[in-house]
């Protein structure tokens, strides 16, 4: 990952420069990946019964 790409991801997440002092690069990457998952539409969602079986 390049510095410009990292900073672009920070902007997309709405992070400020002050936020960067409190967060690690890995955490920011995880936050970005999870934010992309929010847009995913799942065909089937787990129910409480599924969680109980797990």
C-alpha distance matrix in Angstrom:
0.0 3.8 6.7 8.4 6.4 6.7 10.2 11.0 10.6 12.8 15.3 15.5 16.5 18.9 17.8 19.4 18.5 21.1 19.4 16.3 18.8 19.9 16.8 14.3 10.5 11.5 14.3 12.4 10.1 13.6 15.3 13.2 13.8 17.4 17.8 17.2 19.8 22.3 22.6 23.5 27.3 28.6 31.9 33.3 32.8 34.1 37.4 38.9 40.8 37.6 36.3 39.7 39.6 36.2
3.8 0.0 3.8 5.5 5.3 6.2 8.7 9.9 10.8 12.5 14.5 15.5 16.8 18.6 17.4 18.4 17.2 20.1 19.1 15.9 18.3 20.1 17.5 15.4 11.8 13.7 16.2 13.9 12.4 16.2 17.2 15.0 16.4 19.8 19.7 19.2 22.2 24.3 24.5 25.8 29.6 31.3 34.6 36.1 35.6 37.0 40.3 41.8 43.9 40.8 39.4 42.9 43.0 39.6
6.7 3.8 0.0 3.8 5.4 5.0 6.1 8.5 9.9 10.6 12.4 14.2 15.4 16.5 14.9 15.3 13.7 16.8 16.2 13.0 15.4 17.6 15.5 13.9 10.8 13.6 15.5 12.9 12.6 16.4 16.8 15.0 17.1 20.2 19.7 19.9 23.0 24.6 25.1 26.8 30.6 32.5 36.0 37.4 36.6 38.0 41.0 42.3 44.7 41.8 40.2 43.6 44.0 40.7
8.4 5.5 3.8 0.0 3.8 5.4 5.1 6.1 8.7 9.8 10.5 12.2 14.2 15.2 14.4 14.9 13.9 17.5 16.9 14.3 17.2 19.3 17.3 16.3 13.2 15.8 17.2 14.0 13.6 17.3 17.2 14.7 17.1 20.0 18.9 18.8 22.3 23.6 23.6 25.6 29.3 31.6 35.0 36.7 36.1 37.8 40.8 42.4 44.8 42.0 40.6 44.2 44.7 41.5
6.4 5.3 5.4 3.8 0.0 3.8 5.4 5.0 6.3 8.7 9.9 10.5 12.4 14.2 13.9 15.3 15.1 18.3 16.9 14.5 17.7 19.2 16.5 15.3 11.9 13.8 15.1 12.0 10.8 14.4 14.4 11.6 13.6 16.8 15.8 15.4 18.8 20.4 20.3 22.1 25.8 28.0 31.3 33.1 32.5 34.3 37.4 39.1 41.4 38.5 37.2 40.8 41.2 38.0
6.7 6.2 5.0 5.4 3.8 0.0 3.8 5.4 5.2 6.4 8.8 9.9 10.8 12.5 11.3 12.8 12.3 15.2 13.6 11.0 14.1 15.4 12.7 11.6 8.4 10.6 11.8 8.7 8.2 12.0 12.0 10.0 12.4 15.3 14.6 15.1 18.2 19.6 20.3 22.2 25.9 27.9 31.4 32.8 31.8 33.2 36.2 37.5 40.0 37.2 35.6 39.1 39.7 36.4
10.2 8.7 6.1 5.1 5.4 3.8 0.0 3.8 5.4 4.9 6.3 8.6 9.8 10.5 9.3 10.1 9.7 13.0 12.0 9.8 13.2 15.0 13.0 12.9 10.4 13.2 13.6 10.1 10.8 14.3 13.3 11.5 14.6 16.9 15.5 16.4 19.7 20.6 21.1 23.5 27.2 29.4 33.0 34.5 33.4 34.9 37.7 39.0 41.7 39.1 37.5 41.0 41.8 38.7
11.0 9.9 8.5 6.1 5.0 5.4 3.8 0.0 3.8 5.4 5.1 6.2 8.7 9.8 10.0 11.6 12.2 15.5 14.2 12.7 16.3 17.6 15.5 15.5 12.8 14.9 15.0 11.3 11.3 14.4 13.2 10.5 13.4 15.7 13.8 14.1 17.8 18.4 18.4 21.0 24.6 27.1 30.6 32.3 31.5 33.4 36.2 37.8 40.5 37.9 36.6 40.2 41.0 38.0
10.6 10.8 9.9 8.7 6.3 5.2 5.4 3.8 0.0 3.8 5.4 5.0 6.2 8.6 8.8 11.4 12.5 15.2 13.0 11.7 15.4 15.9 13.3 13.2 10.7 12.1 11.8 8.1 8.0 10.8 9.4 6.7 9.8 12.0 10.4 11.0 14.5 15.3 15.8 18.2 21.8 24.1 27.7 29.2 28.1 29.9 32.7 34.2 36.9 34.3 32.9 36.5 37.3 34.3
12.8 12.5 10.6 9.8 8.7 6.4 4.9 5.4 3.8 0.0 3.8 5.4 5.1 6.2 5.3 7.7 8.9 11.4 9.4 8.4 12.2 12.8 10.7 11.5 9.9 12.0 11.0 7.3 8.9 11.5 9.5 8.1 11.8 13.3 11.6 13.3 16.4 16.7 17.7 20.4 23.9 26.2 29.9 31.0 29.6 31.1 33.7 34.8 37.7 35.4 33.6 37.1 38.2 35.2
15.3 14.5 12.4 10.5 9.9 8.8 6.3 5.1 5.4 3.8 0.0 3.8 5.3 4.9 5.8 7.6 9.6 12.5 11.1 10.9 14.6 15.5 14.0 15.2 13.7 15.7 14.6 10.9 12.3 14.6 12.2 10.4 14.0 15.2 12.7 14.1 17.5 17.2 17.7 20.8 24.1 26.8 30.4 31.8 30.6 32.4 34.9 36.2 39.2 37.0 35.5 39.0 40.2 37.4
15.5 15.5 14.2 12.2 10.5 9.9 8.6 6.2 5.0 5.4 3.8 0.0 3.8 5.4 7.8 10.6 13.0 15.4 13.3 13.4 17.2 17.4 15.3 16.3 14.6 15.8 14.5 10.9 11.5 13.2 10.6 8.2 11.5 12.5 9.5 10.6 14.1 13.7 13.9 17.1 20.4 23.1 26.7 28.3 27.2 29.2 31.7 33.3 36.2 34.0 32.7 36.3 37.5 34.8
16.5 16.8 15.4 14.2 12.4 10.8 9.8 8.7 6.2 5.1 5.3 3.8 0.0 3.8 5.6 9.2 11.9 13.6 10.8 11.5 15.0 14.6 12.5 14.0 13.0 13.9 11.9 8.6 10.1 11.1 7.9 6.8 10.4 10.6 8.0 10.3 13.2 12.5 13.8 16.8 20.1 22.5 26.2 27.3 25.7 27.4 29.7 31.0 34.0 31.9 30.3 33.8 35.2 32.5
18.9 18.6 16.5 15.2 14.2 12.5 10.5 9.8 8.6 6.2 4.9 5.4 3.8 0.0 3.8 6.6 10.0 11.5 9.5 10.9 14.3 14.2 13.1 15.3 14.9 16.4 14.2 11.0 13.3 14.4 11.1 10.5 14.2 14.1 11.4 13.9 16.7 15.5 16.7 20.0 23.0 25.6 29.2 30.3 28.6 30.2 32.3 33.3 36.6 34.8 33.0 36.4 38.0 35.4
17.8 17.4 14.9 14.4 13.9 11.3 9.3 10.0 8.8 5.3 5.8 7.8 5.6 3.8 0.0 3.8 6.8 8.0 5.8 7.2 10.5 10.6 9.8 12.3 12.2 14.3 12.2 9.2 12.2 13.6 10.7 10.9 14.7 14.8 13.0 15.7 18.3 17.6 19.2 22.2 25.4 27.6 31.4 32.2 30.3 31.6 33.6 34.4 37.6 35.7 33.7 36.9 38.6 35.7
19.4 18.4 15.3 14.9 15.3 12.8 10.1 11.6 11.4 7.7 7.6 10.6 9.2 6.6 3.8 0.0 3.8 5.3 5.1 6.7 9.3 10.4 10.8 13.4 13.8 16.4 14.6 11.9 15.1 16.8 14.2 14.5 18.2 18.6 16.8 19.4 22.1 21.4 22.9 26.0 29.1 31.4 35.2 36.0 34.0 35.2 37.2 37.8 41.1 39.3 37.1 40.3 42.0 39.2
18.5 17.2 13.7 13.9 15.1 12.3 9.7 12.2 12.5 8.9 9.6 13.0 11.9 10.0 6.8 3.8 0.0 3.8 5.4 5.2 7.1 9.5 10.3 12.5 12.9 16.1 14.9 12.5 15.6 17.8 15.9 16.2 19.8 20.6 19.3 21.7 24.4 24.1 25.7 28.6 31.9 34.1 37.8 38.6 36.7 37.7 39.8 40.4 43.5 41.6 39.3 42.4 44.0 41.0
21.1 20.1 16.8 17.5 18.3 15.2 13.0 15.5 15.2 11.4 12.5 15.4 13.6 11.5 8.0 5.3 3.8 0.0 3.8 5.4 5.6 7.3 9.4 12.3 13.8 16.7 15.0 13.4 16.9 18.5 16.5 17.6 21.1 21.4 20.3 23.2 25.5 25.0 27.0 29.8 33.0 35.0 38.7 39.2 36.9 37.7 39.5 39.7 42.9 41.2 38.7 41.6 43.4 40.4
19.4 19.1 16.2 16.9 16.9 13.6 12.0 14.2 13.0 9.4 11.1 13.3 10.8 9.5 5.8 5.1 5.4 3.8 0.0 3.8 5.4 5.4 6.5 9.8 11.3 13.7 11.6 10.1 13.8 15.0 12.9 14.3 17.7 17.8 16.9 20.0 22.0 21.6 23.8 26.5 29.7 31.4 35.2 35.5 33.2 33.9 35.8 36.0 39.2 37.4 34.9 37.8 39.6 36.6
16.3 15.9 13.0 14.3 14.5 11.0 9.8 12.7 11.7 8.4 10.9 13.4 11.5 10.9 7.2 6.7 5.2 5.4 3.8 0.0 3.8 5.4 5.2 7.3 8.4 11.4 10.2 8.6 12.0 13.9 12.6 13.7 16.9 17.7 17.2 19.8 22.1 22.3 24.3 26.7 30.1 31.8 35.6 36.0 34.0 34.7 36.9 37.2 40.2 38.1 35.6 38.6 40.1 36.9
18.8 18.3 15.4 17.2 17.7 14.1 13.2 16.3 15.4 12.2 14.6 17.2 15.0 14.3 10.5 9.3 7.1 5.6 5.4 3.8 0.0 3.8 5.8 7.9 10.1 13.0 11.9 11.4 14.7 16.3 15.4 16.9 19.9 20.6 20.5 23.2 25.1 25.4 27.7 30.0 33.3 34.8 38.5 38.7 36.5 36.9 38.9 38.9 41.8 39.9 37.2 40.0 41.5 38.3
19.9 20.1 17.6 19.3 19.2 15.4 15.0 17.6 15.9 12.8 15.5 17.4 14.6 14.2 10.6 10.4 9.5 7.3 5.4 5.4 3.8 0.0 3.8 7.0 10.1 12.0 10.1 10.4 13.9 14.7 13.6 15.9 18.7 18.7 18.9 22.0 23.5 23.6 26.2 28.4 31.5 32.7 36.5 36.4 33.9 34.0 35.8 35.7 38.6 36.8 33.9 36.6 38.3 35.1
16.8 17.5 15.5 17.3 16.5 12.7 13.0 15.5 13.3 10.7 14.0 15.3 12.5 13.1 9.8 10.8 10.3 9.4 6.5 5.2 5.8 3.8 0.0 3.8 6.7 8.3 6.4 6.7 10.2 11.0 10.4 12.6 15.1 15.4 16.0 18.8 20.3 20.8 23.4 25.3 28.6 29.7 33.4 33.4 31.1 31.3 33.4 33.5 36.3 34.2 31.5 34.4 35.8 32.5
14.3 15.4 13.9 16.3 15.3 11.6 12.9 15.5 13.2 11.5 15.2 16.3 14.0 15.3 12.3 13.4 12.5 12.3 9.8 7.3 7.9 7.0 3.8 0.0 3.8 5.4 5.2 6.4 8.7 9.9 10.6 12.5 14.4 15.4 16.6 18.8 20.2 21.4 23.9 25.3 28.7 29.6 33.3 33.3 31.3 31.4 33.8 34.0 36.5 34.1 31.6 34.4 35.5 32.0
10.5 11.8 10.8 13.2 11.9 8.4 10.4 12.8 10.7 9.9 13.7 14.6 13.0 14.9 12.2 13.8 12.9 13.8 11.3 8.4 10.1 10.1 6.7 3.8 0.0 3.8 5.5 5.2 6.2 8.7 9.9 10.6 12.4 14.3 15.3 16.9 18.7 20.3 22.3 23.7 27.3 28.3 32.0 32.4 30.7 31.2 33.9 34.4 36.8 34.2 31.9 35.0 35.8 32.3
11.5 13.7 13.6 15.8 13.8 10.6 13.2 14.9 12.1 12.0 15.7 15.8 13.9 16.4 14.3 16.4 16.1 16.7 13.7 11.4 13.0 12.0 8.3 5.4 3.8 0.0 3.8 5.4 5.1 6.2 8.6 9.9 10.6 12.3 14.2 15.6 16.7 18.7 21.0 21.8 25.3 25.9 29.5 29.6 27.9 28.2 30.9 31.5 33.6 30.9 28.7 31.7 32.3 28.7
14.3 16.2 15.5 17.2 15.1 11.8 13.6 15.0 11.8 11.0 14.6 14.5 11.9 14.2 12.2 14.6 14.9 15.0 11.6 10.2 11.9 10.1 6.4 5.2 5.5 3.8 0.0 3.8 5.4 5.0 6.1 8.6 9.8 10.5 12.2 14.4 15.3 16.6 19.3 20.5 23.8 24.5 28.2 28.1 26.1 26.3 28.8 29.2 31.7 29.2 26.8 29.8 30.8 27.4
12.4 13.9 12.9 14.0 12.0 8.7 10.1 11.3 8.1 7.3 10.9 10.9 8.6 11.0 9.2 11.9 12.5 13.4 10.1 8.6 11.4 10.4 6.7 6.4 5.2 5.4 3.8 0.0 3.8 5.4 5.0 6.2 8.6 9.8 10.4 12.6 14.4 15.5 17.7 19.3 22.9 24.1 27.9 28.3 26.5 27.2 29.8 30.6 33.2 30.7 28.6 31.8 32.8 29.6
10.1 12.4 12.6 13.6 10.8 8.2 10.8 11.3 8.0 8.9 12.3 11.5 10.1 13.3 12.2 15.1 15.6 16.9 13.8 12.0 14.7 13.9 10.2 8.7 6.2 5.1 5.4 3.8 0.0 3.8 5.4 5.1 6.2 8.6 9.8 10.9 12.6 14.6 16.4 17.6 21.2 22.3 25.9 26.5 25.1 26.0 28.9 30.0 32.3 29.5 27.7 31.1 31.7 28.3
13.6 16.2 16.4 17.3 14.4 12.0 14.3 14.4 10.8 11.5 14.6 13.2 11.1 14.4 13.6 16.8 17.8 18.5 15.0 13.9 16.3 14.7 11.0 9.9 8.7 6.2 5.0 5.4 3.8 0.0 3.8 5.4 5.1 6.1 8.5 10.0 10.6 12.6 15.1 15.8 19.2 19.9 23.5 23.7 22.0 22.6 25.4 26.3 28.6 25.9 24.0 27.3 28.0 24.7
15.3 17.2 16.8 17.2 14.4 12.0 13.3 13.2 9.4 9.5 12.2 10.6 7.9 11.1 10.7 14.2 15.9 16.5 12.9 12.6 15.4 13.6 10.4 10.6 9.9 8.6 6.1 5.0 5.4 3.8 0.0 3.8 5.5 5.2 6.1 8.8 9.9 10.8 13.4 14.9 18.3 19.4 23.2 23.5 21.7 22.5 25.1 26.0 28.7 26.3 24.4 27.7 28.8 25.8
13.2 15.0 15.0 14.7 11.6 10.0 11.5 10.5 6.7 8.1 10.4 8.2 6.8 10.5 10.9 14.5 16.2 17.6 14.3 13.7 16.9 15.9 12.6 12.5 10.6 9.9 8.6 6.2 5.1 5.4 3.8 0.0 3.8 5.4 5.0 6.5 8.8 10.1 11.7 13.5 17.1 18.8 22.5 23.4 22.1 23.5 26.3 27.7 30.3 27.7 26.2 29.8 30.6 27.6
13.8 16.4 17.1 17.1 13.6 12.4 14.6 13.4 9.8 11.8 14.0 11.5 10.4 14.2 14.7 18.2 19.8 21.1 17.7 16.9 19.9 18.7 15.1 14.4 12.4 10.6 9.8 8.6 6.2 5.1 5.5 3.8 0.0 3.8 5.4 5.3 6.5 9.1 10.7 11.4 15.0 16.1 19.8 20.6 19.5 20.9 24.0 25.6 27.8 25.0 23.7 27.3 27.8 24.8
17.4 19.8 20.2 20.0 16.8 15.3 16.9 15.7 12.0 13.3 15.2 12.5 10.6 14.1 14.8 18.6 20.6 21.4 17.8 17.7 20.6 18.7 15.4 15.4 14.3 12.3 10.5 9.8 8.6 6.1 5.2 5.4 3.8 0.0 3.8 5.3 4.9 6.5 9.3 10.1 13.4 14.3 18.1 18.5 16.9 18.1 20.9 22.4 24.9 22.3 20.9 24.5 25.3 22.5
17.8 19.7 19.7 18.9 15.8 14.6 15.5 13.8 10.4 11.6 12.7 9.5 8.0 11.4 13.0 16.8 19.3 20.3 16.9 17.2 20.5 18.9 16.0 16.6 15.3 14.2 12.2 10.4 9.8 8.5 6.1 5.0 5.4 3.8 0.0 3.8 5.4 5.3 7.4 9.6 12.9 14.8 18.6 19.5 18.0 19.8 22.5 24.1 26.8 24.5 23.3 26.9 28.0 25.4
17.2 19.2 19.9 18.8 15.4 15.1 16.4 14.1 11.0 13.3 14.1 10.6 10.3 13.9 15.7 19.4 21.7 23.2 20.0 19.8 23.2 22.0 18.8 18.8 16.9 15.6 14.4 12.6 10.9 10.0 8.8 6.5 5.3 5.3 3.8 0.0 3.8 5.4 5.7 7.2 11.0 13.1 16.7 18.2 17.4 19.6 22.6 24.8 27.1 24.5 23.8 27.6 28.1 25.6
19.8 22.2 23.0 22.3 18.8 18.2 19.7 17.8 14.5 16.4 17.5 14.1 13.2 16.7 18.3 22.1 24.4 25.5 22.0 22.1 25.1 23.5 20.3 20.2 18.7 16.7 15.3 14.4 12.6 10.6 9.9 8.8 6.5 4.9 5.4 3.8 0.0 3.8 5.3 5.2 8.6 9.9 13.7 14.7 13.8 15.8 18.9 21.1 23.4 20.7 20.1 23.9 24.4 22.0
22.3 24.3 24.6 23.6 20.4 19.6 20.6 18.4 15.3 16.7 17.2 13.7 12.5 15.5 17.6 21.4 24.1 25.0 21.6 22.3 25.4 23.6 20.8 21.4 20.3 18.7 16.6 15.5 14.6 12.6 10.8 10.1 9.1 6.5 5.3 5.4 3.8 0.0 3.8 5.6 8.1 10.1 13.8 14.8 13.5 15.7 18.3 20.4 23.1 21.0 20.3 24.0 25.0 22.9
22.6 24.5 25.1 23.6 20.3 20.3 21.1 18.4 15.8 17.7 17.7 13.9 13.8 16.7 19.2 22.9 25.7 27.0 23.8 24.3 27.7 26.2 23.4 23.9 22.3 21.0 19.3 17.7 16.4 15.1 13.4 11.7 10.7 9.3 7.4 5.7 5.3 3.8 0.0 3.8 6.5 9.6 12.9 14.8 14.4 17.3 20.0 22.6 25.0 22.8 22.7 26.4 27.1 25.3
23.5 25.8 26.8 25.6 22.1 22.2 23.5 21.0 18.2 20.4 20.8 17.1 16.8 20.0 22.2 26.0 28.6 29.8 26.5 26.7 30.0 28.4 25.3 25.3 23.7 21.8 20.5 19.3 17.6 15.8 14.9 13.5 11.4 10.1 9.6 7.2 5.2 5.6 3.8 0.0 3.8 6.3 9.7 11.7 11.8 14.8 17.9 20.8 22.7 20.3 20.6 24.3 24.6 22.8
27.3 29.6 30.6 29.3 25.8 25.9 27.2 24.6 21.8 23.9 24.1 20.4 20.1 23.0 25.4 29.1 31.9 33.0 29.7 30.1 33.3 31.5 28.6 28.7 27.3 25.3 23.8 22.9 21.2 19.2 18.3 17.1 15.0 13.4 12.9 11.0 8.6 8.1 6.5 3.8 0.0 3.8 6.6 9.0 9.6 13.2 15.9 19.1 20.9 18.7 19.6 23.2 23.4 22.2
28.6 31.3 32.5 31.6 28.0 27.9 29.4 27.1 24.1 26.2 26.8 23.1 22.5 25.6 27.6 31.4 34.1 35.0 31.4 31.8 34.8 32.7 29.7 29.6 28.3 25.9 24.5 24.1 22.3 19.9 19.4 18.8 16.1 14.3 14.8 13.1 9.9 10.1 9.6 6.3 3.8 0.0 3.8 5.5 6.6 10.0 13.0 16.4 17.8 15.4 16.6 20.1 20.0 18.9
31.9 34.6 36.0 35.0 31.3 31.4 33.0 30.6 27.7 29.9 30.4 26.7 26.2 29.2 31.4 35.2 37.8 38.7 35.2 35.6 38.5 36.5 33.4 33.3 32.0 29.5 28.2 27.9 25.9 23.5 23.2 22.5 19.8 18.1 18.6 16.7 13.7 13.8 12.9 9.7 6.6 3.8 0.0 3.8 6.9 10.3 12.9 16.6 17.3 15.1 17.1 20.3 19.8 19.3
33.3 36.1 37.4 36.7 33.1 32.8 34.5 32.3 29.2 31.0 31.8 28.3 27.3 30.3 32.2 36.0 38.6 39.2 35.5 36.0 38.7 36.4 33.4 33.3 32.4 29.6 28.1 28.3 26.5 23.7 23.5 23.4 20.6 18.5 19.5 18.2 14.7 14.8 14.8 11.7 9.0 5.5 3.8 0.0 3.8 6.7 9.3 13.0 13.5 11.4 13.6 16.6 16.2 16.0
32.8 35.6 36.6 36.1 32.5 31.8 33.4 31.5 28.1 29.6 30.6 27.2 25.7 28.6 30.3 34.0 36.7 36.9 33.2 34.0 36.5 33.9 31.1 31.3 30.7 27.9 26.1 26.5 25.1 22.0 21.7 22.1 19.5 16.9 18.0 17.4 13.8 13.5 14.4 11.8 9.6 6.6 6.9 3.8 0.0 3.8 6.5 10.0 11.3 9.4 10.8 14.0 14.4 14.0
34.1 37.0 38.0 37.8 34.3 33.2 34.9 33.4 29.9 31.1 32.4 29.2 27.4 30.2 31.6 35.2 37.7 37.7 33.9 34.7 36.9 34.0 31.3 31.4 31.2 28.2 26.3 27.2 26.0 22.6 22.5 23.5 20.9 18.1 19.8 19.6 15.8 15.7 17.3 14.8 13.2 10.0 10.3 6.7 3.8 0.0 3.8 6.8 7.9 5.7 7.1 10.2 10.7 10.4
37.4 40.3 41.0 40.8 37.4 36.2 37.7 36.2 32.7 33.7 34.9 31.7 29.7 32.3 33.6 37.2 39.8 39.5 35.8 36.9 38.9 35.8 33.4 33.8 33.9 30.9 28.8 29.8 28.9 25.4 25.1 26.3 24.0 20.9 22.5 22.6 18.9 18.3 20.0 17.9 15.9 13.0 12.9 9.3 6.5 3.8 0.0 3.8 5.3 5.2 6.6 8.8 10.0 10.9
38.9 41.8 42.3 42.4 39.1 37.5 39.0 37.8 34.2 34.8 36.2 33.3 31.0 33.3 34.4 37.8 40.4 39.7 36.0 37.2 38.9 35.7 33.5 34.0 34.4 31.5 29.2 30.6 30.0 26.3 26.0 27.7 25.6 22.4 24.1 24.8 21.1 20.4 22.6 20.8 19.1 16.4 16.6 13.0 10.0 6.8 3.8 0.0 3.8 5.4 5.1 6.2 8.7 9.8
40.8 43.9 44.7 44.8 41.4 40.0 41.7 40.5 36.9 37.7 39.2 36.2 34.0 36.6 37.6 41.1 43.5 42.9 39.2 40.2 41.8 38.6 36.3 36.5 36.8 33.6 31.7 33.2 32.3 28.6 28.7 30.3 27.8 24.9 26.8 27.1 23.4 23.1 25.0 22.7 20.9 17.8 17.3 13.5 11.3 7.9 5.3 3.8 0.0 3.8 5.4 5.0 6.3 8.6
37.6 40.8 41.8 42.0 38.5 37.2 39.1 37.9 34.3 35.4 37.0 34.0 31.9 34.8 35.7 39.3 41.6 41.2 37.4 38.1 39.9 36.8 34.2 34.1 34.2 30.9 29.2 30.7 29.5 25.9 26.3 27.7 25.0 22.3 24.5 24.5 20.7 21.0 22.8 20.3 18.7 15.4 15.1 11.4 9.4 5.7 5.2 5.4 3.8 0.0 3.8 5.4 5.2 6.3
36.3 39.4 40.2 40.6 37.2 35.6 37.5 36.6 32.9 33.6 35.5 32.7 30.3 33.0 33.7 37.1 39.3 38.7 34.9 35.6 37.2 33.9 31.5 31.6 31.9 28.7 26.8 28.6 27.7 24.0 24.4 26.2 23.7 20.9 23.3 23.8 20.1 20.3 22.7 20.6 19.6 16.6 17.1 13.6 10.8 7.1 6.6 5.1 5.4 3.8 0.0 3.8 5.4 5.0
39.7 42.9 43.6 44.2 40.8 39.1 41.0 40.2 36.5 37.1 39.0 36.3 33.8 36.4 36.9 40.3 42.4 41.6 37.8 38.6 40.0 36.6 34.4 34.4 35.0 31.7 29.8 31.8 31.1 27.3 27.7 29.8 27.3 24.5 26.9 27.6 23.9 24.0 26.4 24.3 23.2 20.1 20.3 16.6 14.0 10.2 8.8 6.2 5.0 5.4 3.8 0.0 3.8 5.4
39.6 43.0 44.0 44.7 41.2 39.7 41.8 41.0 37.3 38.2 40.2 37.5 35.2 38.0 38.6 42.0 44.0 43.4 39.6 40.1 41.5 38.3 35.8 35.5 35.8 32.3 30.8 32.8 31.7 28.0 28.8 30.6 27.8 25.3 28.0 28.1 24.4 25.0 27.1 24.6 23.4 20.0 19.8 16.2 14.4 10.7 10.0 8.7 6.3 5.2 5.4 3.8 0.0 3.8
36.2 39.6 40.7 41.5 38.0 36.4 38.7 38.0 34.3 35.2 37.4 34.8 32.5 35.4 35.7 39.2 41.0 40.4 36.6 36.9 38.3 35.1 32.5 32.0 32.3 28.7 27.4 29.6 28.3 24.7 25.8 27.6 24.8 22.5 25.4 25.6 22.0 22.9 25.3 22.8 22.2 18.9 19.3 16.0 14.0 10.4 10.9 9.8 8.6 6.3 5.0 5.4 3.8 0.0
